[in-house]
Amino acid sequence: MWSTYIILFCLLAIAQVESFLTFPSARPSSLLASTAVQDDPSIQWDLFKKHHARGSWKGVWTSYDYIGDVIDETVASVDLDLSEDGELIEQSHNIVVGAKRSDCAKCFDSFDVKTLPMAKYTPDQLHKSRFASVCMVNGPSLLRSGVMATELVLAHGDGRVRVLFQHAPVWEAGVEPASCPPQGLKLFRTMVSREALRADPPTAETEEKDPPTEGNPVFFRPVPPFAWHKKWGGTSWTWGPNTGNRGWSIEDMEEADAWHGRPTGDSPNTWNLRLPGGILIQGPRVVTEGEAALCRLAWMPTEEMLLRVEASVNALEPKVMEDDTVVGFHPPSLGSLRCDVMKKLGDLEDAAKFVKEGEKDLMRPLGDEEIAKQQTAAASASETSDSKDGGESGLDAVRDALKL
């Protein structure tokens, strides 16, 4: 079935249903979706505080090279401290640079921690950060080394997943490096961090010793590939420089839109990594001029929930003088942003599944009787849901997403 996307509101709707939402109403200047939009900083600030500026996010920063091998691991935390008046957020990184293990059971280990002040944020100065529902995007930013960095973050409960893509200048074969402007930006490092507001960074050992409470993600759990191939529905928050913020209801997702079910991506230029705990990462191998590069992160914090963020990046746009002389490049920019918050609605029709036959696990398509039973059960569940919700409208769905 083709998916039906129902546009619910621009920022006018937020103003109209202000009493239902947790965010302030938008400014009138953001109502024109077809022209440049003035964002309401208070909405971005509220999203920052609600989902991210909540304390010390402890994790293990794992770096992967171009072929997907682990090249470095660092125990560290991202501290986002909110001032008492709620008007300032200070970001710092606490990195463990050394540790001493105690010999006795009653003694404590000692750690040598280096603190690096990173940034200060105010409602009017968010630097290159943008927020949509439960996601955060930092960048793309150009570092002093010439590397372009793009960071994606998804938050749920007391945990979040953070991914940092780093692209470096490259030249075509046969062209002397630095003899001319870069002809592309090639992915050379990807950092992934599973982070949580817990006493210790989440690892398989710490989660086994002290399991997360209900409603919080279990990062180190097996998630079979078939778990991604389900019927998903929910809400989507989109942003573009010309369209501004918009909310959508996803009633039935198209196959083409279900990129989380295609781990290798849709083009040879897609770099991908699938990790335990329901984490899928996709990014551009090479960023070139004139093409929007897609950076994607999908995460299943629970078996019933799917979070996705997709950011398009524009880079290497030349600065051209009146005499057609190229004098440099414009800074990289964020072309669009989309964040999906979806819940599992059921199984796909004719989906292959693992079934138990004797002592063997086999994969086969479902039979007609099994499909009929599933459809009957789904219809019954839908009627029950409708009777409880009174026919949930698309606007109600977005309200729920905004209140996550």
N, C-alpha and C positions, 0 to 999 in steps of 0.2 A: 504494500500500500504506500502510495506517495505521501510523504509527510505534509502536514498542513501547518504552516507557520502563521500565527495570528498576531499581527503587530498590536501591542496593547497601549503603549503610551510613549510620548516624548517626555520631556521634563514637566510639561503642563500637567500630566496625569499625577505626578508626584505632588504638585501643588494642590490638585483637586482632592486627593485622598490623603492629605497630610495627617489627618487624625488617625489613619490606619497604619502609617509607615513610621519607621524609626529614624528617618532622615529628614532634614529640613527641606522645604520646598525649593524649587529651582528658580533662578532669575528669569525674567521675561526674555532676556537676550538669547536664551538657549532654546527658544521655541521653534526657531526656523531651522528645520533639519536639512534644507537644501543649501544653506549658506554656512559660512564659518560660525561656529558655535562658541559662545562664552560659557565655559563650565562653571558650575557653582562650586567654589572651593570647599564649602562646608560639607558637601556630600562626599567628596574625596577624603576629607579629613575624618569624617565619621567612620568611613569604611576602614581607614588606616587604624584608627583607635580600636574599633570593634573586633577586627580579625587579626591584627598583627602587632600593634604596640601594646603587648600584654606582659612583657617581662623578658626573661632570659630564655631564648630558644637554644637548648643544648642539642648538639648532634655530632656526627662524625662526617667530616667533609671528605668525600671520596672523589678523586680526580681520575678521569679516563682519557686515554689518548685517542687518536683518530681511528684506530682499529678496535677500540673498545676494551683495551687492557687497563687494569688499575695501575696507575703510576704513582699515586700518593694518597695517604690518609692522614687526616689531622683531626684531633679532638678539639672542638671549639664551640663557642656559643655566639649567637647574634643577640645582643641586648638592645631592646627598644623600650626605653624608659620614658614614661609620660609624666610631665610635671604636674604638680598639685592643681594648678589652675586649668590644666587640660589644653594649654596653648603652645606647648613645646614638647617635641619628642627628640630625644638624644639617642643616636645609634653608636654603639661601640662593639668591637669584636674582642672576645677573650679567647686567646689561643694557648693551648697547653704546649709548652716548648720543652718540658722535662717533667719526670715523675720519679718518685722514690717509693718503692713498695715496702711495707712493713713486714716484719718476720712473725709477729705474734697476732693472734686472732683478736685481741682487745685493743690493738693499736690502729691508728689511722694512716692511710697513705698520704703522702704530701705531693703537691703538684706545683710546678713552676709555671705560672700563667702570665702571659704578656697581654696587656690591654691596649688596643689601638682605637682611639677616637676616630669615627668615620664621618658622621654628618649630623646636622641639626635640622629639624623640620618644624615648620609652622604652617598654619592653614593657608597662608599665601605663598609659601616656599616649600614645595614638595620636590624640587630639583627635577629629575627625569623619571619620577615614579608616577604610575597611574594605577588606579584601583577599579575593579569591576566585580561586584558581588564578593566572593570569598578569595579572589585572586589579586595578586600584585605583580606588576611588571616594572622592572627597573631598566632603563635604557631604551634603545641601544645607546651606549656611551663609548666615546673614543678615548682610550687611555694614552698616557704619555708615550708609551712604547709603540703606539700605532695599532694596538690590538683593539678590536671592537668587542664589547662585552654586553650581553643581553641576559637578563635574569628573569625567570618565571617562578612564581610562588603560588601554591594552593594550600589553604588552611582548612582544617576540620577538627573540632573538639580541641584537645590540648596538643594537637600535632600539626605539622605542616611539612610539605615537600618543597625543597628549593633547588632549582637547576640553573646553572650559569654556563652559557655558551660563550666561547672565546674564539674569535676569528682573526687571523693574521694576514697581512698583505702577501699576495703571491703574484707571479708573472707566468705567462705562457712558456711552454718549452722552447728553448732556443733564445729567449729574451733574457738579457743580463739583468739580474735583480737590481733595483734602484736606478737603472738606466732611464727609466720612464715612470710615470705614475703607475701605481698598482693596477693590475688588470682584474683583480678579484680579491676576495677575502676568504681564506680557507679555514675551516674548522680544525683546530689543533688540540683543543682541550675542552672537556665538559666536566663540570663539578656538580655532584649530586649530594644533597644533604637531607637525611631524614631527621627532623628536629621536633622537640617536644618541650613543653613547660613542666619538666619533671626533674627530680633530684639528680638523675644521671642521664647521659645521652642514651637514646634508645638503641639497643642492640638485641640480638637473639637471646643472649644470656640474661640481660636485665629484664627483658619482657617475660622470660620464662620464670625468673625469680620473683618478679613483682608484676603480674599481668595488669595491663591497663584497665581502668574501670569502664563500665558500660557507657557507650557514646563516644569513646576515644579510640583512635585507630590503633590496630596491631600492625606494626610495620613489617615484622618478620613472620609472615605466615604464608603458606602455599596458596597460590591463586592459579588454578588451571586456565589454559588458554580459552577454553570454552566459556569461562565466566564472563568474558567480554562480549560474547555474541548473544545478547539478550534484547528484549524490547525495552527501550529506555525512553522515559518521558520526564519533562520538568520545565525548567526555565532557563533562559539564555539572556545574558547581558552583553550588548555589543556597543562598541564605541568606534567612531571614525572622526577625523579632523573636520569633515564637512557635515556629517550626520549627527554628531554628538552622541549622548547616551540614549539607548533604547532598550526596552524590555520585550521579550518574546516568550511565547508559550510553545513548547515542543510537545506535540501530541503523539506523533509517530515519526520516528527519524528515518529519513531516506538512507538507502544503502551507501550512496555516494558521500553522505555527510558523516557516516559512522567510521571515521578514519581510525578510531581506537581499535577497531577490529582488523586493521591491516597494519601490523607492526612494522613492516618494511617500508611503508609509505606508498605514495602514488607516483613517484618518479625516481630515476636513478640518482638524482641529486639529493636524496633524503638519507641522512644519517639517523640510525635508530638504536635504541637500547631499551630492553625490557628487563625489569628487575623484580625480585621477590616482593611480595606485599602489594601487588597490583599497581605497579608503576611502569608507565610507557613514555618514552621520550623520543621525539622526532625533531630534527633540525636540519638546516641546509648544509650540505658538504662545502659548497662554494657559493658565496654571495657575489653577484655581478651587477653591473650597472643596468638599470631599466627593468629589473625583475624584483617583485616583492618576494622576499624570502620568509618562509613560514617556520616559526619556532613553536613547538607544541609540547604540552605536558598533559597526560591523562593519569588519573589516580583513582583507585577504588579503595577508599578508606574502610569501607565495610562491604559485605557481599551484596548489599542492597542499594548501594550508592555509587555513582560515578561522577567525578569532577573532571572538567577539562578546561584548559586555557590555550588559546591560540593567538599569537601575536605576529603580525607581518612587519618586516623590517625593510626599510629602504636605505641603500648606501651607495657610495661611489657616484653620486650625482654631480657632474662636473659644474664648476663655476665658469661660465663663458662670458668674455668681454664683448663689447660691441663689434670688435674686429674679428670675432670668432676665435679668439685666443683663449685656451683653457688655462686658468691660473690656479686651479686647485679643486677641491671637492667641498660640497656642502656637508655639514655634519650629518651623521646617520640619524634617521628619524623613525618613529613608530607610525606605521601606516594604518593599522587597525588593531582592534583588540576584541576578543570574544571570550566569555566565561560561561560555561554550562554547569548547572547543578541539576543532576538527574537521578531519578530513582528507578529501580527495576520494576517494570510493569508485568513481566512474564517472559516466556520463552518464545523464540522465533519459530514460525511454522517450518516444518521439514528440516529442523536443525539436527545435525548429527550430535549424538550424545554418547557418553560412556554408560553402558548398561551392564548389569551383572548377569552372567549366564554361567551357572555352576560356580567354578572357582576362578573364572577368567573375566577380565574387564575387556569388553569389546566396544568398538565404535561402529554404530550403524545409524541410518536415518530412522526416525520414528515411524511406526506404522500408522495406518489410517485410524484404527481404534484409539491409539494413544493420542493422536492429534485431536480427535473428536473429544476425548475426555479433557484434554487441556483447554480446548476452546470453551467447553461447558463450564469448567471451573473458573476460567477467566471471566466469562460473562456473568457468572454468579457473583464473583468478587467485585466486578464493576457495578452491578446493581446495588450491592451492599454499600460500596463507597459513595454512590450517588445519593442513596437514601440518607447517609450520614452527613454528606457535605451539602446536600440540596442542590447539586449540579454546580460544581466549582467552576467559576469563570476563569478566563485567562488572567484577569486582573488579580484575582485572589491568589493565583499561582505565583505571580510576581511579588505580591506582598509577602508570601511565605519565603521566597528566595531572599528578599531584602532583609527579612528578620532572622536569617540564619545566624 
